[in-house]
Amino acid sequence: METNDESISTPAQKPNTGVALWAIAAFITAIVMCTHNNSAMVLGAGFFAKCFAVIVGTILGLLGALAGDAIRRFARPDFIFTTGGFAHLIWIKIFWRIGPQLVGLFLGVALGSSLVLR
């Protein structure tokens, strides 16, 4: 009995919107870090060097955010105990939601931009 490949359907995978959002955040951060920076390294660079710095900063920023997400998934505590009250509990929850990703994003963008513009 032969099977027809067209009759076998696989469920469609949902696109990962988290990766797309971190890529957009890395792109915006790279643009801001390359345009609103008053250091001699950035001011002395040309237009195409800054464009390449934005591209490399975006890629490394996205990789940093994904590495931060992996660290968050590994190190996130199961239970949170606090003596600081409700506001401190909210702050801890917000940190464990986006904190490590933001640290990785900023470090990746800064490293990528500075490697190109150096």
C-alpha distances in whole Angstrom, upper triangle without the diagonal:
4,7,10,13,15,14,15,18,21,24,27,29,33,35,38,41,43,43,44,47,48,47,50,52,52,53,56,57,57,59,61,62,63,65,67,68,71,71,72,69,67,70,71,67,66,64,61,61,61,58,56,58,56,53,53,55,52,49,51,52,48,47,51,49,46,48,50,47,46,49,49,46,47,51,51,53,51,55,58,61,64,68,68,67,65,65,64,61,60,61,59,56,56,57,54,52,53,55,54,51,55,56,54,54,57,57,55,56,60,58,56,59,62,60,60,63,65
4,7,9,12,11,12,16,18,22,24,27,31,33,35,39,41,40,41,44,45,44,47,49,49,50,52,54,54,56,58,59,59,61,64,65,68,68,69,66,64,67,67,64,63,60,57,58,58,55,53,55,53,49,50,52,49,46,48,49,45,45,48,47,43,45,48,45,44,47,48,44,46,49,49,51,50,54,56,60,63,66,67,66,63,63,63,60,58,59,57,54,54,55,52,50,50,53,51,49,52,54,51,51,55,55,52,53,57,56,53,56,59,57,57,60,62
4,6,9,8,8,12,15,18,21,23,27,29,32,35,37,37,37,40,42,41,43,46,46,46,49,51,51,52,55,56,56,58,60,62,65,65,66,63,61,64,65,61,60,57,55,55,55,52,50,52,50,47,47,48,45,43,45,46,42,42,45,44,40,42,45,42,40,44,44,41,43,46,46,48,47,50,53,57,59,63,63,62,60,60,59,56,55,56,54,51,51,51,48,46,47,50,48,46,49,51,48,48,51,52,49,50,54,53,50,53,56,54,54,57,59
4,5,6,7,11,13,17,19,22,25,27,30,33,36,35,35,39,40,39,41,44,44,44,47,49,49,50,53,54,54,56,58,60,63,63,64,61,59,62,62,59,58,55,52,53,53,49,48,50,48,44,45,47,44,41,44,44,41,40,44,42,39,41,44,41,40,44,44,41,43,46,46,48,47,50,53,57,59,63,63,62,59,59,59,56,54,55,53,50,50,50,48,45,46,49,47,45,48,50,47,46,50,50,47,48,52,51,49,51,54,53,52,55,58
4,6,6,8,11,14,16,19,22,24,27,30,32,31,32,35,36,36,37,40,40,41,43,45,45,46,49,50,50,52,55,56,59,59,61,57,55,58,59,55,54,51,49,49,49,46,44,46,44,41,41,43,40,38,40,41,37,37,40,39,36,38,40,37,37,40,41,38,39,43,43,45,44,48,50,54,56,60,60,59,56,56,56,53,51,52,50,47,47,47,44,42,42,45,44,41,44,46,43,43,46,47,44,45,48,47,45,48,51,49,48,52,54
4,6,7,10,13,15,18,21,23,26,29,31,31,31,34,36,35,36,39,40,40,42,44,44,46,48,49,50,51,54,55,59,59,60,57,55,58,58,55,53,51,48,49,48,45,44,46,43,40,41,43,39,37,40,40,37,37,40,39,36,38,40,37,37,41,41,38,40,44,43,46,45,48,50,54,56,60,59,58,55,55,55,52,50,51,50,47,46,47,44,42,42,45,44,41,44,46,43,42,46,47,44,44,48,48,45,47,51,49,48,52,54
4,6,10,13,15,18,21,24,27,29,32,32,32,35,37,36,38,41,41,41,44,46,46,47,50,51,52,53,55,57,61,61,62,59,57,60,61,57,56,53,51,51,51,47,46,48,46,43,43,45,41,39,42,42,38,38,41,40,37,39,41,38,37,41,41,38,40,44,43,45,44,47,49,53,55,59,59,58,55,55,55,52,50,51,49,46,46,47,44,42,42,45,44,42,44,47,44,43,47,48,45,46,50,49,47,49,53,51,51,54,56
4,7,10,12,15,19,21,24,27,30,29,30,33,34,34,36,38,39,39,42,44,44,45,48,49,50,51,53,55,58,59,60,57,55,58,59,55,54,52,49,50,49,46,45,46,44,41,41,42,39,37,39,39,36,36,38,37,34,36,38,35,34,38,38,35,37,40,40,42,40,44,46,50,52,56,56,55,52,52,52,49,47,48,46,43,43,44,41,39,39,42,41,39,42,44,41,41,45,45,42,44,47,47,45,47,50,49,48,52,54
4,7,9,12,15,18,21,24,26,26,27,29,31,31,33,35,36,36,39,41,41,42,45,46,47,48,50,52,55,56,57,54,52,55,56,53,52,49,47,47,46,43,42,43,41,38,39,40,36,34,37,37,33,33,36,34,31,34,35,32,32,35,35,32,34,38,37,39,38,41,43,47,49,53,53,52,49,49,49,46,44,45,43,40,40,41,38,35,36,39,38,36,39,41,38,38,42,42,40,41,44,44,42,44,48,46,46,49,51
4,6,9,12,15,18,21,23,23,24,26,28,28,30,32,33,34,36,38,38,40,42,43,44,46,48,49,53,53,55,51,50,53,53,50,49,47,44,45,44,41,40,40,38,35,36,37,33,31,33,33,30,30,32,30,27,30,32,28,28,32,31,28,31,34,33,36,34,38,40,44,46,50,49,48,45,46,45,42,40,41,40,37,36,37,34,32,33,36,35,32,35,37,35,34,38,39,36,38,41,41,39,41,44,43,43,46,49
4,6,9,12,15,18,20,21,21,24,26,26,27,30,31,31,34,35,36,38,40,41,42,44,45,47,51,51,53,50,48,51,52,49,48,45,43,44,42,39,39,39,37,34,35,35,32,30,32,31,28,28,31,28,25,28,29,26,26,30,29,26,29,32,31,33,32,35,37,41,43,46,46,45,42,42,42,39,37,38,37,33,33,34,32,29,30,33,32,30,33,35,33,32,36,37,35,36,39,39,38,40,43,42,42,45,47
4,6,9,12,15,18,18,18,21,23,23,24,26,28,28,30,32,33,34,36,38,39,40,42,43,47,48,50,47,45,47,49,45,45,42,40,40,39,36,35,36,33,31,32,32,28,27,29,29,25,26,28,26,23,26,28,24,25,28,28,25,28,31,30,33,32,35,36,40,42,46,45,44,41,41,41,38,36,37,35,32,32,33,30,27,28,31,30,28,30,33,31,30,33,35,32,33,37,37,35,37,40,39,39,42,44
4,6,9,12,14,14,15,18,19,19,21,23,24,25,27,29,30,31,33,35,36,37,39,40,44,45,47,44,42,45,46,43,42,39,37,38,36,33,33,33,30,28,29,29,25,24,26,25,21,22,24,22,20,23,24,21,21,25,24,22,24,27,27,29,29,32,33,37,39,43,42,41,38,38,38,35,33,33,32,29,28,29,27,24,24,27,26,24,27,29,27,26,30,31,29,29,33,33,31,34,37,36,36,39,41
4,6,9,11,12,12,15,17,17,18,21,22,23,25,26,28,29,31,32,33,35,36,38,42,42,45,42,40,42,44,41,40,38,36,36,34,32,31,31,29,26,27,27,24,23,24,23,20,21,23,20,18,21,22,19,20,23,22,20,23,26,25,28,27,30,31,35,37,40,39,38,35,35,35,32,30,30,30,26,25,26,24,21,22,25,24,22,24,27,25,24,28,29,27,28,31,32,30,32,35,35,35,37,40
4,6,9,9,9,12,14,14,15,17,18,19,21,23,24,25,27,29,30,31,33,34,38,39,41,38,36,39,40,37,37,34,32,32,31,28,28,28,25,23,24,23,20,19,21,20,16,18,20,18,16,19,20,17,18,22,21,20,23,25,24,27,27,30,31,35,36,40,39,38,35,34,34,32,29,29,29,26,24,25,23,20,20,23,22,19,21,24,22,21,24,26,24,24,28,28,26,28,32,31,31,34,36
4,5,6,7,9,11,11,13,15,16,17,19,21,22,23,25,26,28,29,31,32,36,36,39,36,34,37,38,35,35,33,31,31,29,27,26,26,23,21,22,21,18,17,19,17,14,15,17,14,12,16,16,13,15,18,17,16,19,22,21,24,24,27,28,32,33,36,35,35,32,31,31,28,26,26,25,22,21,21,20,17,16,19,19,16,18,21,19,18,21,23,21,21,25,25,24,26,29,29,29,32,34
4,5,5,6,9,10,11,12,14,15,17,18,20,21,23,24,26,27,28,30,34,34,37,34,32,35,37,34,34,31,30,30,28,25,25,25,22,20,21,20,17,17,18,16,13,15,17,14,13,16,16,14,16,19,18,17,21,22,21,24,25,27,27,31,32,35,34,33,30,29,29,27,24,24,24,21,19,20,19,15,15,18,18,15,16,20,18,16,20,22,20,20,24,25,23,25,28,29,29,31,33
4,5,5,6,9,10,10,12,14,15,16,18,20,21,22,24,26,27,28,32,32,35,32,30,33,35,33,33,31,29,29,27,25,24,23,21,19,20,18,15,15,16,14,11,13,14,10,10,13,13,10,13,15,14,14,17,19,18,21,22,24,24,28,29,32,31,30,28,26,26,24,22,21,21,18,16,17,15,12,11,14,14,11,13,16,15,13,17,19,17,18,21,22,21,23,26,26,27,29,31
4,5,5,6,9,10,10,12,14,15,16,18,20,21,22,24,25,27,30,31,33,30,28,31,33,30,30,28,27,26,24,22,21,21,18,16,17,16,12,12,13,11,8,10,11,9,8,11,12,10,12,15,15,15,18,20,19,23,24,26,27,30,31,34,33,33,31,29,28,27,24,24,23,21,19,18,17,14,13,15,14,11,13,16,13,12,16,17,15,16,19,20,18,20,23,24,24,26,28
4,5,5,6,9,10,11,12,14,15,17,18,20,21,23,24,26,29,30,32,30,27,30,32,29,29,26,25,25,23,20,20,20,17,15,16,15,12,12,14,12,9,12,14,11,11,15,15,14,16,19,18,18,22,23,22,26,27,29,29,33,33,37,35,35,32,30,30,29,26,25,25,23,20,20,20,17,15,17,17,13,14,17,16,13,16,18,16,16,20,21,19,20,24,24,24,26,29
4,5,5,6,9,10,11,12,14,15,17,18,20,21,22,24,28,29,31,29,26,29,31,29,29,26,25,25,23,21,21,20,17,16,17,15,12,13,15,12,10,13,13,10,11,15,14,13,16,18,17,18,21,22,21,24,26,27,27,30,31,34,32,31,29,27,27,26,23,22,22,20,17,17,17,14,12,15,15,11,12,15,14,12,15,17,16,15,19,20,19,20,23,24,24,26,28
4,5,5,6,9,10,10,12,14,15,16,18,20,21,22,26,26,29,26,24,27,29,27,27,25,24,23,21,19,19,18,15,14,15,13,10,10,11,8,6,9,10,7,8,11,11,10,13,15,15,16,19,20,19,23,24,26,26,29,30,33,31,31,29,26,26,25,22,21,21,19,16,16,16,13,10,13,12,8,9,12,11,8,11,14,12,12,15,17,16,17,20,21,21,23,25
4,5,5,6,9,10,10,12,14,15,16,18,20,21,25,25,27,25,22,25,27,24,24,22,21,20,18,16,16,15,12,11,12,11,7,8,10,8,5,9,10,9,10,13,13,13,16,18,18,19,22,23,23,26,28,30,30,33,33,36,34,35,32,30,29,29,26,25,24,23,20,20,19,17,14,16,15,11,12,14,12,9,12,14,12,11,15,16,14,15,19,19,19,21,24
4,5,5,6,8,10,11,12,14,15,17,18,20,24,25,27,25,22,25,27,24,24,21,21,20,18,16,16,16,12,12,14,12,8,11,13,10,9,12,13,11,13,16,16,16,19,21,20,21,24,25,24,28,30,31,31,34,34,37,34,34,32,29,29,29,26,24,25,23,20,20,20,18,15,17,17,13,13,16,14,11,13,16,14,12,16,18,16,16,20,21,20,22,24
4,5,5,6,8,10,11,12,14,15,16,18,22,23,25,23,21,23,26,23,24,22,21,21,18,16,17,15,12,13,14,11,9,11,12,9,8,12,12,10,12,15,14,14,17,19,18,20,23,23,22,26,28,29,28,31,31,33,31,31,29,26,26,26,23,21,22,21,17,17,18,15,12,14,14,11,9,12,12,8,10,13,12,10,13,16,15,15,18,20,20,21,23
4,6,5,6,9,10,10,12,14,15,16,20,20,23,20,18,21,23,21,21,19,19,18,15,14,14,12,9,10,10,7,5,8,8,5,6,9,9,8,11,13,13,14,17,18,18,20,22,23,23,26,29,30,30,32,32,35,33,33,31,29,28,28,25,23,23,22,19,18,19,17,14,14,14,11,9,11,10,6,8,10,9,7,10,12,11,12,15,16,16,17,20
4,5,5,6,9,10,11,12,14,16,19,20,22,20,17,20,22,19,19,17,16,16,13,11,12,11,7,8,10,8,5,8,10,8,9,12,13,12,14,17,17,18,20,22,22,24,26,27,27,30,32,34,33,36,36,38,36,36,34,32,31,31,28,26,27,26,22,22,23,20,17,18,18,14,13,15,14,10,11,13,11,9,12,14,12,11,15,16,15,17,20
4,5,5,6,9,10,11,12,14,18,19,22,20,17,19,21,19,19,17,17,17,14,13,14,13,9,11,13,10,8,12,13,10,11,15,15,14,16,19,18,19,22,23,23,25,27,28,27,30,32,34,33,35,35,37,34,35,33,30,29,30,27,25,26,25,21,21,22,20,17,18,18,15,13,15,15,11,11,14,13,10,13,15,14,13,16,18,17,18,21
4,5,5,6,9,10,10,12,16,17,19,18,15,18,20,18,19,17,18,17,13,13,14,12,9,11,12,9,8,11,11,8,11,14,13,12,15,17,16,18,21,21,21,23,26,26,25,29,31,32,31,33,33,35,32,33,31,28,28,28,25,23,24,23,20,19,21,19,15,15,16,13,10,12,12,8,8,11,10,7,9,12,12,11,14,16,16,16,19
4,5,5,6,9,10,11,14,15,17,15,12,15,17,15,16,14,14,13,10,10,10,8,5,8,9,6,6,10,10,8,10,13,13,13,16,18,17,19,22,22,23,25,27,27,27,31,33,35,34,36,36,38,35,36,35,32,31,31,29,26,27,27,23,22,23,22,18,18,18,15,13,14,13,10,9,11,9,6,8,10,9,7,11,13,12,13,15
4,6,5,6,8,10,14,15,17,15,12,14,16,14,14,12,13,12,9,9,11,9,6,9,11,9,9,12,13,12,14,17,16,16,19,21,21,22,25,26,26,28,30,31,31,34,36,38,36,39,38,40,37,38,36,33,33,33,31,28,29,29,25,24,26,24,21,21,21,18,16,17,17,13,12,14,13,10,11,14,12,10,13,15,14,14,17
4,5,5,6,8,12,13,16,15,12,14,17,15,16,14,16,15,11,12,14,11,9,13,14,11,11,15,15,13,15,18,17,17,20,22,21,23,26,26,26,28,30,30,30,33,36,37,35,37,36,38,35,36,34,31,30,31,29,26,27,27,24,23,25,24,20,20,20,18,15,16,16,13,11,14,14,10,11,14,13,11,14,16,16,15,18
4,6,6,6,10,11,13,12,9,12,15,13,15,14,15,13,10,12,13,10,9,12,12,9,11,14,14,12,15,17,16,16,20,21,20,22,25,25,25,28,29,29,29,32,35,36,35,37,36,37,35,36,35,31,31,32,29,26,27,28,24,23,25,24,20,19,19,17,14,15,15,12,10,11,12,8,8,11,11,8,10,13,13,12,14
4,6,6,9,10,12,10,7,9,12,10,11,10,12,10,7,9,10,8,7,11,11,9,11,14,14,13,16,18,18,19,22,23,22,25,27,27,28,31,32,32,32,36,39,40,38,40,39,41,39,40,38,35,34,35,33,30,31,31,28,26,28,27,23,23,23,20,18,18,18,15,13,14,13,10,9,12,11,7,9,12,11,10,13
4,6,8,11,12,12,8,9,12,11,12,10,13,12,8,10,13,11,10,13,15,13,14,17,18,16,19,22,21,21,24,26,25,27,30,30,30,33,35,35,35,38,41,42,40,42,41,42,39,40,39,35,35,36,34,31,32,32,29,28,30,29,25,24,25,23,20,20,20,17,15,17,17,13,13,16,15,11,13,16,14,13,16
4,7,9,12,12,9,10,13,13,15,14,16,15,12,14,16,14,13,16,17,15,16,19,19,17,20,23,21,22,25,26,25,27,30,30,30,33,35,34,34,37,40,40,38,40,39,40,37,38,37,33,33,34,32,29,31,31,27,26,29,28,24,23,24,22,19,19,20,17,15,17,17,14,13,16,16,13,14,17,17,14,17
4,6,9,9,7,8,11,11,14,14,16,14,11,14,16,13,13,16,17,14,16,19,18,17,20,22,21,22,25,26,25,27,30,29,30,33,34,33,34,37,40,41,38,40,39,40,37,39,38,34,33,35,33,30,31,32,28,27,29,29,25,24,24,22,19,19,20,17,14,15,16,13,11,14,14,11,11,15,15,12,14
4,7,8,7,6,10,11,14,15,18,16,13,16,18,15,16,20,20,17,20,23,22,21,24,26,24,25,29,29,28,31,33,32,33,36,37,36,37,40,43,43,41,43,41,42,39,41,40,36,36,38,35,32,34,35,31,30,32,32,28,27,27,26,23,22,23,21,17,18,19,16,14,17,17,14,13,17,16,13,14
4,5,6,6,9,10,14,15,17,15,13,17,17,14,16,19,19,17,20,22,21,20,24,25,23,25,28,28,27,30,32,32,32,36,37,36,36,39,43,43,41,43,41,42,40,42,41,37,36,38,36,33,34,35,32,30,32,32,29,27,27,26,23,22,22,20,17,17,18,16,13,15,16,12,11,14,14,11,11
4,5,5,6,8,12,14,16,14,13,17,17,15,17,20,19,18,21,23,22,22,26,27,25,27,30,30,30,33,35,34,35,38,39,38,39,42,46,47,45,46,45,46,43,45,45,41,40,42,40,37,38,39,36,34,36,36,32,30,30,29,26,25,25,23,20,20,20,18,15,16,17,13,12,14,14,10,10
4,6,6,7,10,13,14,11,10,14,14,12,14,17,16,15,18,20,19,19,23,24,23,25,28,27,27,31,32,32,33,36,37,36,37,41,44,45,43,45,44,45,43,45,44,41,40,41,39,36,37,38,34,32,34,34,30,29,28,26,24,23,22,21,18,17,17,15,12,13,13,10,8,11,10,6,7
4,5,5,8,10,12,9,8,11,12,10,12,15,15,13,16,19,18,18,21,23,22,24,26,27,27,29,31,31,32,35,36,36,37,40,43,44,43,44,43,45,42,44,43,40,39,40,38,35,36,36,33,31,33,32,29,27,27,25,23,22,22,19,17,17,17,14,12,13,13,9,9,11,10,7,9
4,6,8,10,13,11,10,13,15,13,14,18,18,17,20,22,22,21,25,26,25,27,30,30,30,33,35,35,36,39,40,39,40,43,46,47,46,47,46,47,45,46,45,42,41,42,40,37,38,39,36,34,36,35,32,30,30,29,26,25,25,23,20,21,20,17,15,17,17,13,12,15,13,10,12
4,7,10,12,10,10,14,14,13,15,18,18,18,21,23,22,23,26,27,27,29,31,32,32,35,36,36,37,40,41,41,42,45,48,50,48,50,49,50,47,49,48,45,44,45,43,40,41,42,38,37,38,38,34,33,32,31,28,27,27,25,22,22,22,19,17,18,17,14,13,14,12,9,10
4,7,8,6,7,10,11,10,12,15,15,15,18,20,20,20,23,25,24,26,29,29,30,32,34,34,36,38,39,39,40,44,47,48,47,49,48,50,47,49,48,44,43,45,42,39,40,40,37,35,37,36,32,31,31,29,26,26,25,23,21,21,20,17,15,16,15,11,11,12,10,7,9
4,6,5,6,9,10,11,12,14,15,16,18,20,21,22,24,26,26,28,30,31,32,34,36,36,37,40,41,41,42,46,49,50,49,51,50,52,49,51,49,46,45,46,44,41,42,42,39,37,39,38,34,33,33,30,28,28,27,24,23,23,21,18,18,18,16,13,14,15,11,9,12
4,5,5,6,9,10,11,13,14,15,17,19,20,20,23,24,25,26,29,30,31,33,35,35,36,39,40,41,41,45,47,49,48,50,49,51,49,50,48,45,44,45,43,40,41,41,37,36,38,36,32,32,32,29,27,27,26,23,22,23,21,18,18,19,16,13,15,16,12,11,14
4,5,5,6,8,10,11,12,14,15,17,18,19,21,23,24,25,27,28,30,31,33,34,35,37,39,40,41,44,47,49,48,50,50,52,49,51,49,46,45,46,43,41,41,41,37,36,37,36,32,32,31,28,27,27,25,23,22,22,20,17,18,18,15,13,14,14,11,10,14
4,5,5,6,9,10,10,12,14,15,16,17,20,21,22,24,26,26,27,30,31,32,33,36,37,37,38,42,45,47,46,48,48,50,47,49,47,44,43,44,42,39,39,39,36,34,35,34,31,30,29,27,25,25,23,21,20,19,17,15,15,15,12,10,11,11,7,7,10
4,5,5,6,9,10,10,12,14,15,15,18,20,20,22,24,25,26,28,30,30,31,34,35,36,36,40,43,44,43,46,45,47,44,46,44,41,40,41,38,36,36,36,33,31,33,32,28,27,27,24,22,22,21,18,17,18,16,13,13,14,11,8,10,11,8,7,11
4,5,5,6,9,10,11,13,14,15,17,19,20,21,23,24,25,27,29,30,31,33,35,35,36,40,42,44,43,46,45,47,45,46,44,41,41,41,38,36,37,36,33,32,33,31,27,28,27,24,22,23,21,18,18,18,16,13,14,15,12,10,13,13,10,10,14
4,5,5,6,8,10,11,12,14,15,17,18,20,21,22,24,26,27,28,30,32,33,34,35,39,41,43,43,45,45,47,45,46,45,42,41,41,39,36,36,36,33,31,32,31,27,27,26,23,22,22,20,17,17,17,14,12,13,13,10,8,11,10,7,9,12
4,5,5,6,8,10,10,11,14,15,16,18,20,20,21,24,25,26,27,30,31,31,32,36,39,41,40,42,42,44,42,43,42,39,38,38,36,33,33,33,30,29,29,28,25,24,23,21,19,19,17,15,14,14,12,9,10,10,7,5,8,8,5,7,10
4,6,5,6,9,10,10,12,14,15,16,18,19,20,22,24,25,26,28,30,30,31,35,37,39,38,41,40,43,40,41,40,37,36,36,34,31,32,31,28,27,28,26,22,23,22,19,17,18,16,13,13,14,11,8,10,11,8,6,10,11,9,10,14
4,5,5,6,9,10,11,13,14,15,17,18,20,21,23,24,26,27,29,30,31,34,37,39,38,41,41,44,42,43,41,38,37,37,35,32,33,32,29,27,28,26,23,23,22,19,18,19,16,14,14,15,12,9,12,12,8,8,12,12,10,12,15
4,5,5,6,8,10,11,12,14,15,16,18,20,21,22,24,26,27,28,29,33,35,38,37,40,40,43,41,42,40,38,36,36,34,32,32,31,28,27,27,26,22,22,20,18,17,17,14,12,13,12,9,8,10,9,5,7,10,9,8,10,13
4,6,5,6,8,10,10,12,14,15,16,18,20,20,22,24,25,26,27,30,33,35,34,37,37,39,37,39,37,34,33,33,31,28,28,28,25,23,24,23,19,19,18,15,14,14,12,9,9,9,6,4,7,7,4,5,8,9,9,11,13
4,6,5,6,9,10,10,12,14,15,16,18,20,21,22,24,25,26,29,32,34,33,36,36,39,37,38,36,33,32,32,30,28,27,27,24,22,23,21,18,18,17,14,13,14,12,9,10,11,8,6,10,10,8,9,12,13,12,14,17
4,5,5,6,9,10,11,12,14,15,17,18,20,21,23,24,25,29,31,34,33,36,37,40,38,39,37,35,34,33,31,29,28,27,25,23,23,22,19,19,17,14,14,15,12,10,12,12,8,8,11,11,8,10,13,13,12,15,17
4,5,5,6,9,10,10,12,14,15,16,18,20,21,22,23,27,30,32,31,34,35,37,36,37,36,33,32,31,30,27,26,26,24,22,21,21,17,17,15,12,13,12,9,8,9,8,5,6,9,8,6,9,11,11,12,14,16
4,5,5,6,9,10,10,12,14,15,16,18,20,20,21,25,28,30,29,32,32,35,33,34,32,30,28,28,26,24,23,23,20,18,19,18,14,14,12,9,9,10,7,4,6,7,4,4,8,8,8,10,12,13,14,16,17
4,5,5,6,9,10,10,12,14,15,17,18,20,20,24,26,29,28,32,32,35,33,34,32,30,29,28,26,24,23,22,20,18,18,17,14,14,12,9,10,11,8,6,9,10,7,8,12,12,11,13,16,16,16,19,21
4,5,5,6,8,10,11,12,14,15,17,18,19,23,25,28,28,31,32,35,34,35,33,31,30,29,27,25,24,23,21,19,18,17,15,15,12,10,11,11,8,8,11,10,7,9,12,11,11,14,16,15,17,19,21
4,5,5,6,9,10,10,12,14,15,16,17,21,24,26,26,29,29,32,31,32,31,28,27,26,25,22,21,21,19,16,16,15,13,12,9,7,8,8,4,5,8,7,5,8,10,10,10,13,15,15,17,19,20
4,5,5,6,9,10,10,12,14,15,15,19,22,24,23,27,27,30,29,30,28,26,24,24,22,20,19,18,16,14,13,12,9,10,7,4,6,7,5,5,8,9,8,10,13,13,13,16,18,18,20,22,23
4,5,5,6,9,10,11,12,14,15,19,21,23,24,27,28,31,30,31,29,28,26,25,23,22,20,19,17,16,14,13,11,12,9,7,10,11,8,8,12,12,10,13,16,15,15,18,20,20,21,24,25
4,5,5,6,9,10,11,12,14,17,20,23,23,26,27,30,30,31,29,28,26,25,24,22,20,19,18,16,14,14,12,12,8,7,10,10,7,9,12,11,10,13,15,14,15,18,20,19,21,24,24
4,5,5,6,9,10,10,11,15,18,20,20,23,24,27,26,27,26,24,22,21,20,18,16,16,14,12,10,11,9,8,5,4,8,7,5,8,11,10,10,13,15,15,16,19,20,20,23,25,25
4,5,5,6,9,10,10,14,16,18,19,22,23,27,26,27,25,24,22,20,19,18,16,15,14,12,10,9,8,9,6,5,9,10,9,10,13,14,13,16,18,18,19,21,23,23,25,27,28
4,5,5,6,9,10,14,16,19,20,23,25,28,28,29,27,26,24,22,22,20,18,17,17,14,12,12,12,12,9,9,12,12,10,13,16,15,15,18,20,19,20,23,24,24,26,29,29
4,5,5,6,8,12,14,17,17,21,22,25,25,26,25,24,22,21,20,19,16,15,15,13,10,12,11,10,7,9,12,11,10,13,15,14,15,18,19,19,20,23,24,24,27,29,29
4,5,5,5,9,12,14,14,18,19,23,22,23,22,21,19,17,17,15,13,12,12,10,7,8,9,8,6,8,11,11,11,13,16,16,16,19,21,21,22,25,26,26,29,30,31
4,6,6,9,11,14,15,19,21,24,24,25,24,23,21,19,18,18,15,13,14,13,9,10,11,12,10,11,14,15,14,16,19,19,19,22,24,24,25,27,29,29,31,33,34
4,6,9,11,14,15,19,21,24,25,26,25,25,22,20,20,19,16,15,17,14,11,13,14,14,11,13,16,16,15,18,20,19,20,23,24,24,25,28,29,29,32,34,34
4,6,9,12,13,16,18,21,21,23,22,22,19,17,18,17,13,13,15,12,9,12,13,12,10,13,15,15,15,18,20,19,20,23,24,24,26,28,29,29,32,34,34
4,7,9,10,13,15,19,19,20,19,19,16,14,15,14,11,10,12,10,7,9,11,11,10,12,15,15,16,18,20,20,21,24,25,26,27,30,31,31,34,35,36
4,6,7,10,13,16,17,18,18,18,15,13,14,14,10,10,13,12,9,11,14,14,13,16,18,18,19,22,23,23,25,27,29,29,31,33,34,35,37,39,39
4,7,10,13,17,18,18,18,19,17,14,15,16,12,11,15,14,11,13,16,16,16,18,21,21,22,24,26,27,28,30,32,32,34,36,37,38,40,42,42
4,7,10,14,15,15,15,16,14,11,13,14,11,11,14,14,12,14,17,17,18,20,22,22,24,26,28,28,30,32,33,34,36,38,39,40,42,43,44
4,7,10,12,12,12,13,10,8,10,11,8,9,12,12,11,13,16,16,17,20,21,21,23,25,26,27,29,31,32,33,35,37,37,39,41,42,43
4,7,9,10,11,13,10,8,12,12,10,11,15,14,14,16,19,18,20,23,23,23,26,28,29,29,32,33,34,35,37,39,40,41,44,44,45
4,6,7,9,10,7,7,10,11,9,11,14,14,14,17,19,18,20,23,23,23,26,28,28,29,31,33,33,35,37,38,39,41,43,44,44
4,6,9,10,8,9,12,13,12,14,17,17,17,20,22,21,23,26,26,26,29,30,30,31,34,35,35,37,40,41,41,43,45,46,46
4,7,7,5,7,10,10,10,13,15,15,17,19,20,19,22,24,24,24,27,29,28,29,32,33,33,35,38,39,39,41,44,44,44
4,6,6,6,9,10,11,13,15,16,17,19,21,20,23,25,25,25,28,30,30,31,34,35,35,37,39,40,41,43,45,45,46
4,5,5,6,9,10,11,12,14,16,17,19,19,22,24,23,24,27,28,28,30,33,34,34,36,38,39,40,42,44,44,45
4,5,5,6,9,10,11,12,14,15,17,16,20,22,21,22,25,26,26,28,30,31,31,33,35,36,37,39,41,41,42
4,5,5,6,9,10,11,12,14,16,15,18,20,19,20,23,24,24,26,28,29,30,32,34,35,35,38,40,40,41
4,5,5,6,9,10,11,12,15,14,17,19,19,20,23,24,25,26,29,30,30,32,34,35,36,38,40,41,42
4,5,5,6,9,10,11,13,13,16,18,17,19,22,22,23,25,27,28,29,31,32,33,35,37,38,39,40
4,5,5,6,9,10,11,10,14,16,15,16,19,20,20,22,24,25,25,28,30,30,31,34,35,36,37
4,5,5,6,9,10,9,12,14,15,15,18,19,20,21,23,25,25,27,29,30,31,33,35,36,37
4,5,5,6,9,9,12,14,14,16,18,19,20,22,24,25,26,28,29,31,32,34,36,37,38
4,6,5,6,7,11,12,11,13,16,16,17,19,21,22,23,25,27,28,29,31,33,34,35
4,5,6,4,8,10,9,11,13,14,15,17,19,20,21,23,24,26,27,29,31,31,32
4,6,6,7,9,11,12,13,15,16,18,19,21,22,23,25,27,28,29,31,33,34
4,6,8,9,10,12,13,14,16,18,19,20,22,23,25,26,28,29,31,32,33
4,6,6,6,9,10,10,12,14,15,16,18,20,21,22,24,26,27,28,30
4,5,5,6,9,10,11,12,14,16,17,18,20,21,23,24,26,27,28
4,5,5,6,9,10,11,12,14,15,16,18,20,21,22,24,26,27
4,5,5,6,9,10,10,12,14,15,16,18,20,21,23,24,25
4,5,5,6,8,10,11,12,14,15,16,18,20,21,22,24
4,5,5,6,8,10,11,12,14,16,16,18,20,21,22
4,6,5,6,8,10,10,12,14,15,16,18,20,21
4,6,5,6,9,10,11,12,14,15,17,18,20
4,5,5,6,8,10,11,12,14,16,16,18
4,6,5,6,8,10,10,12,14,15,16
4,5,5,6,8,10,10,12,14,15
4,5,5,6,8,10,11,12,14
4,6,5,6,8,10,11,12
4,6,5,6,9,10,10
4,6,5,6,9,10
4,5,5,6,8
4,5,5,6
4,6,5
4,6
4
